[in-house]
Amino acid sequence: MKLLLVDGHYYVYRSFFAIRELTNSRGVPTNAIYGFVKVLRKMLRDLRPDFAAVIWDQGLPQRRTELQPAYKQTRTEMPETMRPQLAEIRELVPLLGLRSLSLPDTEADDLMASYACAARAEGHEVVLATNDKDLFQLVNTSIRVYSTLKGDLATPKDAYALLGEEYVRTKWGVEPARIADILALVGDSADNIPGVPGMGPKRAAALVNEHGCLETVLADPAKIANDGIRKRVTDARELIEANREMVRLDLDLPLPVPFGELQIRPQYEPLVERLRGFEFKSLTEEVAAEAAREAKQAGQGELF
């Protein structure tokens, strides 16, 4: 079985900025809605998952804000024209056939990680649709990351890529499980997590690979051969330990819905009606035709 987990906010933002100036006849922006529906339907065609859900951020975990009160405070406010579209998208997700899931005071990557680990434990394949670097910690033979970014495709003709362990080794210079060690050393400017001064990704990877893991580095910094790096690590020990906890994923959160209940069940009639209301002519026709085919295969009459 294959489980698809979609990082909702990432794809809303990506759709919003990828498609500009799309509005309906009343001048209401619809660019994020259109892009999100298109990309979600593409994922389902590409991957043919047995189960799927869109996962959303719903606040920040207390353990992270207590460690670093400035966590994510440098992020820009959501564009005003995106806010109403986000609400519309969240209403569309169940019509597209997917569950829309979140937990209070929980970030999407932690809930995605918990679902992925639960599914993997039962022998299922998991695909994470995200650009969140923290989730690459989970990549293995059973868990991969879906991408359509040109730089991730093996050839220009490929429609998508499933990024696995080799991708992580090439990009990060370490095994997936050691990505958190790298982030603890270099920080993450996107989340306002400061790193060790003068510590870049290549130097961090070399340090981790030489000693095996960050725990070994911190257990005996005297074994670091380079004087400058030894001093930086020793001086920033508390920061590194806090960062390591910051980037640690929660792997055992309570699942709002068991993953085995995340079957994909489009609600075609209300979906077509909503798409028509947004004035997505070609997309409405595409979904209506799909609904007609599905109805015919199921031996039902015409829907529209």
Buried (B, 14 or more C-beta within 10 A) or exposed (E): EBBBBBBBBBBBBBBBEEBEEBEEEEEBBBBBBBBBBBBBBBBBEBBEBBBBBBBBBBEEBEEBBEBBEEBBEEEEEEEEBBEBBBEBBBEBBBBBBBBBBBBEEBBBBBBBBBBBBBBBEEEBBBBBBBBBBBBBBBBBEBBBBBBBEEEBBEEEEEEBBBBBBEBBBEBBBBBBEBBBBBBBBBBBEEBBBBBBEEBEBEBBBBBBBEBEBBEEBBEEBEEBEEEEBBEBBEEBBEBBBBBBBBBBBBBEBEBBEEBBEBEBEBBBEEBBEBBBEBBBEEBBEBBBEBBBEEBEEEEEEEEB
